[in-house]
Amino acid sequence: MLVAIGVYILLVVFGRHVLRDPDIFWHIETGRWIFDHLAVPSTDPFSHTFNGMIWIEHEWLADVIYAVAMSVAGWRGVLALSALALATAFALQTRFLLQHVRELIAIEIAIVAVVLIEGHALARPHALAYPILSAWCIGIIRAADENRSPSPWLLILMPLWVNLHGSFLFGIALTIPMALETLLQSQDRKRLTWNWVLFLSSALIAASVTPYGPKLLFTLNRVMDLGPVLEMISEWQPSTFSNNLPLFLVSFVSVGLATYFRVRLPSIRILIIGGLLLMALSHMRHTSLLSLVVPPLIAAPLSRQFGRPKMAPVTMARLAGVTGVGVAAIALTLVNTRPPDDYTPRAAVSSILESTNGPVLNEYNFGGYLISVGVPPLIDGRADLYGGPFIMRYVRAIHDGDLAELRSLIAEYHIEATLLGPNAAAVKTLDMMPGWQRVYSDEIAVVHVRTKQTLPAKQ
């Protein structure tokens, strides 16, 4: 409990860090759209470039939950909900660890796991899915530890998970190697094989319980189809010392400690951990999987090698400590907060609305905010909607200084205003381009609008 409250307090204190992702704006607006229409979107309702094009929002349930939190308590509600979900995930993990290793070791592992996940502790759908991911992985791993098939009750989690976040696919994938490990060490392989196959089949059926049917099992690969575009999105970039130092430090120290204490793990678990590490090195976002899955994987092997701990007694001092920290956590939740200004160009958007109501060419990270204030963006964080070719065209025009591509975008989408970051190459181009005038600039955004004499004739 103390670990959970500690994680919650840490996230609330650094609330602006948790709210720093611009995608939360369009997630909340999608949730509101679902409430207004009593349906999930099947086409894009927000942009002026892809409006009406096919769009499947596989995280629709998270959108609805965030929209409710926003309506009830504003940004404090969004922050508290995200922090509570993350804290719950680590509470489940720590509780499982305490059943296998000493209390101090369990807390140390939990702290390391929190450090690893820090870069991805954001108010986004994946945060709401973390408790389910943690519970599912613990249930699957516990079954393998006890040489049996998973509890059917785990299947209840899958319909909820699949509508929250695409990480449900990892949960299904993890089931396969854990089943193999169980079968390799079992004497009753025929019965267990049937039970694991039945469980996996049931999980796939449960993953089809969505408003879109089983489509979500096949549409999530659209993100991977983005190709080189993924390398431009920070969370999909490879981990390096500069952008993900905790991963390298934790990995080196863990290998050193495991070698020194001669830790022995089942071969399949070593392969799983190696695969998770490779995923984290390939894409920063997968560091969170390493954080949530590895501790349960190593808990039982450590217990078998070094002995089980004695559970610490619950004393009045402990209860008082938990109560006091809990009260502090509730008090901190009442502190006002909001997303950082980097992705919320309020003044710049006001200048656009005063100058024109025509289509806007915007910075990628400003798209979510534009949606939240009712301005259709040219592009936003829904990369799977826009696709690789369009995004690459956008990058060439805005950030690579391709004048011909910039003119092409302006002409094709009848752009009447631009909202770009001060460092975008297109800003200097627009400063010198005939027919365009800079009307606003600050450290967050620069606005250009067409001069009246160059506005295209209305048809």
C-alpha positions as CSV (number, residue, x, y, z in Angstrom):
1,M,0.0,0.0,0.0
2,L,2.8,2.4,0.8
3,V,4.4,1.8,-2.6
4,A,1.1,2.6,-4.3
5,I,0.5,5.8,-2.3
6,G,4.2,6.8,-2.9
7,V,3.8,6.3,-6.6
8,Y,0.6,8.3,-6.6
9,I,2.1,11.2,-4.7
10,L,5.1,11.3,-6.9
11,L,3.0,11.5,-10.1
12,V,0.6,14.1,-8.6
13,V,3.5,16.3,-7.5
14,F,5.0,16.1,-11.0
15,G,1.5,16.5,-12.5
16,R,2.6,18.7,-15.4
17,H,5.0,16.0,-16.4
18,V,2.2,13.4,-16.5
19,L,0.0,15.8,-18.5
20,R,2.7,16.8,-21.0
21,D,1.5,14.6,-23.9
22,P,-0.6,16.6,-26.5
23,D,-2.6,13.6,-27.5
24,I,-4.7,13.7,-24.3
25,F,-6.6,16.6,-25.9
26,W,-8.0,14.6,-28.8
27,H,-8.6,11.6,-26.6
28,I,-10.8,13.7,-24.3
29,E,-12.6,15.2,-27.3
30,T,-13.2,11.8,-28.8
31,G,-14.7,10.7,-25.5
32,R,-17.1,13.7,-25.6
33,W,-17.9,12.9,-29.3
34,I,-18.9,9.4,-28.2
35,F,-21.1,10.7,-25.5
36,D,-22.8,13.2,-27.9
37,H,-23.4,10.6,-30.6
38,L,-23.8,7.5,-28.4
39,A,-21.6,5.6,-30.9
40,V,-17.9,5.0,-31.5
41,P,-16.3,6.9,-34.5
42,S,-15.8,5.0,-37.8
43,T,-14.6,8.0,-39.7
44,D,-12.5,11.0,-38.8
45,P,-14.7,13.8,-37.3
46,F,-12.0,16.3,-36.5
47,S,-9.5,17.2,-39.1
48,H,-10.1,19.2,-42.3
49,T,-7.7,17.0,-44.3
50,F,-9.0,13.5,-43.6
51,N,-12.5,14.3,-42.4
52,G,-14.8,11.4,-43.3
53,M,-11.9,9.0,-43.9
54,I,-12.1,5.6,-42.2
55,W,-10.8,5.8,-38.6
56,I,-11.1,3.1,-36.0
57,E,-10.4,4.4,-32.5
58,H,-9.4,1.2,-30.6
59,E,-8.9,3.2,-27.4
60,W,-12.4,4.5,-27.3
61,L,-13.1,3.3,-23.7
62,A,-10.1,5.2,-22.4
63,D,-11.3,8.3,-24.3
64,V,-14.7,8.0,-22.5
65,I,-13.1,7.5,-19.1
66,Y,-10.8,10.5,-19.6
67,A,-13.7,12.6,-20.8
68,V,-15.7,11.8,-17.7
69,A,-12.8,12.7,-15.4
70,M,-12.3,16.0,-17.3
71,S,-16.0,16.8,-16.9
72,V,-16.1,16.0,-13.2
73,A,-12.8,17.5,-12.0
74,G,-11.0,19.1,-14.9
75,W,-7.3,18.5,-15.4
76,R,-7.1,17.4,-11.7
77,G,-9.4,14.6,-12.5
78,V,-7.4,13.5,-15.5
79,L,-4.2,13.6,-13.5
80,A,-5.6,11.8,-10.5
81,L,-7.1,9.1,-12.7
82,S,-3.8,8.5,-14.5
83,A,-1.8,8.5,-11.2
84,L,-4.3,6.1,-9.6
85,A,-4.0,3.6,-12.5
86,L,-0.2,3.6,-12.4
87,A,-0.1,3.3,-8.7
88,T,-2.5,0.4,-8.8
89,A,-0.3,-1.4,-11.3
90,F,2.7,-1.1,-9.0
91,A,0.7,-2.1,-6.0
92,L,-0.3,-5.4,-7.7
93,Q,3.3,-5.9,-8.7
94,T,4.7,-5.2,-5.2
95,R,2.0,-7.4,-3.6
96,F,3.1,-10.3,-5.8
97,L,6.8,-9.7,-5.0
98,L,6.1,-9.7,-1.3
99,Q,4.8,-13.2,-1.6
100,H,8.2,-14.4,-2.8
101,V,11.0,-12.1,-1.7
102,R,11.9,-10.0,1.4
103,E,10.1,-6.8,2.0
104,L,13.2,-4.6,1.4
105,I,14.0,-6.4,-1.9
106,A,10.5,-6.1,-3.1
107,I,10.4,-2.3,-2.4
108,E,13.8,-1.9,-4.1
109,I,12.6,-3.7,-7.2
110,A,9.4,-1.6,-7.2
111,I,11.5,1.6,-7.1
112,V,13.6,0.5,-10.0
113,A,10.5,-0.4,-11.9
114,V,9.0,3.1,-11.2
115,V,12.3,4.7,-12.4
116,L,12.1,2.7,-15.7
117,I,8.5,3.7,-16.4
118,E,9.0,7.4,-15.6
119,G,9.4,8.5,-19.2
120,H,6.1,6.9,-20.2
121,A,4.1,7.9,-17.1
122,L,1.7,10.0,-19.1
123,A,-2.1,10.7,-19.1
124,R,-2.9,8.5,-22.1
125,P,-4.9,5.3,-22.6
126,H,-1.9,3.0,-21.9
127,A,-1.9,4.3,-18.3
128,L,-5.4,3.1,-17.7
129,A,-4.5,-0.3,-19.2
130,Y,-1.4,-0.8,-16.9
131,P,-3.3,-2.3,-13.9
132,I,-4.9,-4.8,-16.3
133,L,-1.6,-5.6,-17.9
134,S,0.0,-6.1,-14.5
135,A,-2.9,-8.3,-13.2
136,W,-2.9,-10.4,-16.4
137,C,0.8,-11.0,-16.5
138,I,0.9,-11.9,-12.8
139,G,-2.0,-14.3,-13.3
140,I,-0.3,-16.0,-16.3
141,I,3.1,-16.1,-14.5
142,R,1.5,-17.4,-11.3
143,A,-0.1,-20.3,-13.2
144,A,3.3,-21.2,-14.7
145,D,4.9,-21.0,-11.3
146,E,2.3,-23.4,-9.9
147,N,2.5,-25.7,-12.9
148,R,-1.2,-25.3,-13.9
149,S,-3.4,-23.5,-16.4
150,P,-4.4,-19.9,-15.8
151,S,-7.6,-19.1,-13.9
152,P,-10.6,-18.5,-16.2
153,W,-11.4,-15.4,-14.2
154,L,-8.5,-13.7,-16.0
155,L,-10.6,-13.7,-19.2
156,I,-12.9,-11.1,-17.7
157,L,-10.1,-8.6,-18.0
158,M,-9.7,-9.0,-21.8
159,P,-12.8,-7.3,-23.1
160,L,-12.0,-4.3,-20.9
161,W,-8.3,-4.3,-21.9
162,V,-8.9,-4.6,-25.6
163,N,-11.1,-1.5,-25.6
164,L,-8.6,0.5,-23.5
165,H,-5.3,0.0,-25.3
166,G,-3.5,-2.1,-27.9
167,S,-1.2,-3.7,-25.3
168,F,-3.7,-6.5,-25.0
169,L,-1.9,-8.1,-27.8
170,F,1.2,-8.4,-25.6
171,G,-0.9,-10.1,-23.0
172,I,-2.0,-12.7,-25.5
173,A,1.5,-13.1,-26.8
174,L,3.0,-13.7,-23.3
175,T,0.6,-16.6,-22.8
176,I,2.3,-18.7,-25.4
177,P,5.8,-18.9,-23.9
178,M,4.4,-19.3,-20.4
179,A,2.3,-22.2,-21.6
180,L,5.3,-23.8,-23.2
181,E,7.3,-23.5,-19.9
182,T,4.5,-25.1,-18.0
183,L,4.2,-28.0,-20.4
184,L,7.9,-28.6,-20.4
185,Q,8.0,-29.1,-16.7
186,S,4.7,-31.0,-16.3
187,Q,4.0,-34.7,-16.2
188,D,0.4,-34.3,-17.2
189,R,1.1,-32.6,-20.5
190,K,-2.0,-33.8,-22.4
191,R,-4.4,-32.2,-20.0
192,L,-2.5,-29.0,-19.5
193,T,-2.0,-28.6,-23.2
194,W,-5.7,-28.7,-23.7
195,N,-6.3,-26.3,-20.8
196,W,-3.8,-23.7,-22.1
197,V,-5.1,-24.0,-25.7
198,L,-8.6,-23.5,-24.4
199,F,-7.5,-20.5,-22.4
200,L,-5.7,-18.9,-25.3
201,S,-8.6,-19.5,-27.7
202,S,-11.0,-18.0,-25.1
203,A,-8.7,-14.9,-24.8
204,L,-8.8,-14.4,-28.5
205,I,-12.6,-14.6,-28.5
206,A,-12.8,-12.2,-25.6
207,A,-10.5,-9.8,-27.5
208,S,-13.2,-9.6,-30.2
209,V,-15.7,-8.1,-27.8
210,T,-15.5,-4.5,-29.1
211,P,-17.9,-2.2,-30.9
212,Y,-15.8,-2.9,-34.0
213,G,-15.9,-6.6,-33.6
214,P,-12.6,-8.6,-34.2
215,K,-11.3,-5.8,-36.4
216,L,-9.0,-4.5,-33.6
217,L,-7.0,-7.7,-33.8
218,F,-6.0,-6.8,-37.3
219,T,-6.0,-3.0,-37.5
220,L,-3.3,-2.2,-34.9
221,N,-0.6,-3.2,-37.4
222,R,-1.4,0.1,-39.2
223,V,0.9,1.8,-36.7
224,M,3.8,-0.5,-37.6
225,D,3.1,0.2,-41.3
226,L,4.1,3.8,-40.8
227,G,7.7,2.8,-41.4
228,P,10.3,5.6,-41.2
229,V,7.6,7.9,-39.7
230,L,7.9,6.0,-36.4
231,E,11.5,7.2,-36.0
232,M,10.2,10.8,-35.9
233,I,7.9,10.1,-33.0
234,S,9.9,10.3,-29.8
235,E,8.3,7.2,-28.0
236,W,9.0,5.0,-31.1
237,Q,12.7,6.1,-31.3
238,P,15.5,3.6,-30.3
239,S,16.7,3.9,-26.7
240,T,20.1,5.7,-26.3
241,F,22.1,6.9,-23.3
242,S,20.8,10.4,-23.9
243,N,17.1,9.6,-24.1
244,N,16.7,6.6,-21.9
245,L,19.7,6.4,-19.5
246,P,17.8,4.6,-16.7
247,L,17.3,1.6,-19.0
248,F,21.0,1.2,-19.6
249,L,21.9,1.8,-15.9
250,V,19.3,-0.7,-14.6
251,S,20.3,-3.3,-17.2
252,F,24.0,-3.1,-16.4
253,V,23.4,-3.2,-12.6
254,S,20.9,-6.1,-13.0
255,V,23.3,-8.2,-15.0
256,G,26.1,-7.5,-12.6
257,L,24.0,-8.5,-9.5
258,A,22.6,-11.6,-11.3
259,T,26.1,-12.7,-12.1
260,Y,27.5,-12.0,-8.6
261,F,24.7,-13.9,-6.8
262,R,24.5,-16.6,-9.5
263,V,20.8,-16.1,-10.1
264,R,19.2,-18.9,-12.0
265,L,16.2,-18.4,-14.2
266,P,14.2,-20.8,-16.4
267,S,15.5,-20.6,-20.0
268,I,12.2,-19.5,-21.4
269,R,12.0,-16.6,-18.9
270,I,15.5,-15.6,-19.9
271,L,14.4,-15.5,-23.5
272,I,11.3,-13.4,-22.6
273,I,13.4,-10.9,-20.6
274,G,15.9,-10.7,-23.5
275,G,13.0,-10.1,-25.9
276,L,11.6,-7.4,-23.7
277,L,15.0,-5.8,-23.4
278,L,15.4,-5.9,-27.2
279,M,12.0,-4.3,-27.6
280,A,12.9,-1.5,-25.1
281,L,16.1,-0.9,-27.0
282,S,14.3,-0.7,-30.3
283,H,11.5,1.6,-29.1
284,M,11.6,3.6,-25.9
285,R,7.9,3.1,-25.3
286,H,8.4,-0.6,-24.6
287,T,10.6,0.2,-21.5
288,S,7.3,0.2,-19.6
289,L,6.7,-3.5,-20.5
290,L,10.1,-4.3,-19.1
291,S,9.2,-2.5,-15.9
292,L,5.9,-4.2,-15.4
293,V,6.6,-7.8,-16.6
294,V,10.2,-8.6,-15.5
295,P,9.6,-8.3,-11.7
296,P,6.8,-11.0,-11.7
297,L,8.9,-13.2,-14.0
298,I,11.9,-13.3,-11.6
299,A,9.9,-13.4,-8.3
300,A,9.3,-17.2,-7.9
301,P,12.8,-18.2,-9.2
302,L,14.4,-15.9,-6.7
303,S,12.2,-17.4,-4.0
304,R,13.2,-20.9,-4.9
305,Q,16.8,-20.0,-4.9
306,F,17.1,-17.8,-1.8
307,G,14.0,-18.9,0.3
308,R,10.6,-17.4,0.9
309,P,10.3,-14.3,3.3
310,K,8.4,-14.1,6.5
311,M,5.5,-11.7,6.1
312,A,5.9,-8.6,8.3
313,P,3.2,-8.2,10.9
314,V,0.7,-5.4,10.5
315,T,1.2,-3.0,13.4
316,M,-0.6,0.2,14.5
317,A,2.5,2.2,13.5
318,R,2.3,0.8,10.0
319,L,-1.4,1.5,9.8
320,A,-0.9,5.1,11.0
321,G,1.9,5.6,8.5
322,V,-0.3,4.4,5.6
323,T,-3.2,6.5,6.8
324,G,-1.0,9.6,7.1
325,V,0.5,9.2,3.6
326,G,-2.9,8.5,2.2
327,V,-4.3,11.7,3.6
328,A,-1.4,13.6,2.1
329,A,-2.1,12.0,-1.3
330,I,-5.7,13.1,-1.2
331,A,-4.7,16.6,-0.2
332,L,-2.3,16.8,-3.1
333,T,-5.0,15.8,-5.5
334,L,-6.8,19.0,-4.8
335,V,-3.8,21.1,-6.1
336,N,-4.7,22.8,-9.4
337,T,-2.8,21.7,-12.4
338,R,-3.0,21.8,-16.2
339,P,-0.9,20.6,-19.2
340,P,2.3,22.5,-19.9
341,D,2.2,25.5,-22.3
342,D,4.4,23.8,-24.9
343,Y,1.4,22.2,-26.6
344,T,-1.3,24.7,-25.7
345,P,-0.8,27.8,-27.9
346,R,-3.8,29.7,-26.5
347,A,-2.8,33.2,-27.5
348,A,-1.7,32.1,-30.9
349,V,-4.9,30.3,-31.6
350,S,-6.9,33.4,-30.4
351,S,-5.0,35.5,-33.0
352,I,-6.0,33.0,-35.7
353,L,-9.6,33.1,-34.8
354,E,-9.5,36.9,-34.9
355,S,-8.0,36.9,-38.3
356,T,-9.7,34.1,-40.2
357,N,-11.9,31.1,-39.9
358,G,-10.3,29.2,-42.9
359,P,-8.3,26.0,-42.8
360,V,-5.1,26.0,-40.6
361,L,-1.8,24.4,-41.3
362,N,-0.5,23.5,-37.9
363,E,2.4,22.0,-36.0
364,Y,2.0,18.3,-35.4
365,N,2.0,18.7,-31.6
366,F,-0.6,21.5,-31.7
367,G,-3.2,19.3,-33.4
368,G,-4.7,17.9,-30.2
369,Y,-5.2,21.4,-28.7
370,L,-6.8,22.7,-31.9
371,I,-9.3,19.8,-31.8
372,S,-10.1,20.7,-28.1
373,V,-11.0,24.3,-29.1
374,G,-13.1,23.3,-32.1
375,V,-10.5,24.2,-34.8
376,P,-10.0,21.4,-37.4
377,P,-6.3,20.7,-37.7
378,L,-4.4,19.7,-40.8
379,I,-2.6,17.0,-38.8
380,D,-2.6,15.7,-35.2
381,G,-1.2,12.8,-33.1
382,R,-3.4,10.1,-34.8
383,A,-0.6,8.9,-37.1
384,D,-2.4,5.7,-38.0
385,L,-5.2,7.9,-39.6
386,Y,-2.9,10.1,-41.7
387,G,-0.5,7.4,-42.8
388,G,3.2,7.4,-43.6
389,P,3.1,9.2,-47.1
390,F,1.1,12.2,-45.8
391,I,3.2,12.6,-42.7
392,M,6.4,12.4,-44.7
393,R,5.0,15.0,-47.1
394,Y,4.1,17.2,-44.1
395,V,7.6,16.9,-42.6
396,R,9.3,17.8,-45.9
397,A,7.1,20.9,-46.2
398,I,7.3,22.1,-42.5
399,H,10.6,20.9,-41.2
400,D,12.8,20.1,-44.2
401,G,12.3,23.5,-45.9
402,D,10.9,22.0,-49.1
403,L,9.2,25.1,-50.7
404,A,7.5,23.2,-53.4
405,E,5.9,20.8,-50.9
406,L,4.8,23.7,-48.7
407,R,3.2,25.5,-51.6
408,S,1.5,22.2,-52.6
409,L,0.0,21.7,-49.2
410,I,-1.2,25.3,-49.0
411,A,-2.9,25.1,-52.4
412,E,-4.4,21.6,-52.0
413,Y,-6.0,22.3,-48.6
414,H,-6.8,26.0,-49.2
415,I,-4.7,27.0,-46.2
416,E,-5.5,30.5,-44.9
417,A,-3.4,30.4,-41.7
418,T,-0.4,28.6,-40.2
419,L,0.3,27.7,-36.6
420,L,3.9,26.5,-36.3
421,G,6.6,26.2,-33.7
422,P,9.3,29.0,-33.8
423,N,12.0,26.6,-35.0
424,A,10.1,25.1,-37.9
425,A,11.9,25.7,-41.2
426,A,8.6,26.8,-42.8
427,V,8.4,29.8,-40.5
428,K,11.3,31.6,-42.2
429,T,9.9,30.6,-45.6
430,L,6.5,32.1,-44.8
431,D,8.2,35.3,-43.5
432,M,9.5,35.9,-47.0
433,M,6.7,34.3,-49.1
434,P,4.5,36.9,-51.0
435,G,0.9,37.0,-49.8
436,W,1.6,35.9,-46.2
437,Q,2.0,38.0,-43.1
438,R,3.2,37.2,-39.6
439,V,0.5,38.3,-37.2
440,Y,1.6,36.7,-33.9
441,S,4.7,35.1,-32.4
442,D,5.9,34.0,-29.0
443,E,8.2,31.3,-27.6
444,I,5.5,28.7,-28.2
445,A,4.1,29.4,-31.7
446,V,4.2,31.7,-34.7
447,V,1.1,32.6,-36.8
448,H,1.0,33.6,-40.4
449,V,-2.2,34.5,-42.3
450,R,-2.9,35.2,-46.0
451,T,-3.1,38.8,-46.9
452,K,-6.5,39.7,-48.2
453,Q,-5.5,40.4,-51.7
454,T,-4.2,36.8,-52.1
455,L,-7.2,34.9,-50.7
456,P,-8.6,32.5,-53.3
457,A,-11.9,33.3,-54.8
458,K,-14.8,31.4,-53.1
459,Q,-16.6,29.1,-55.4
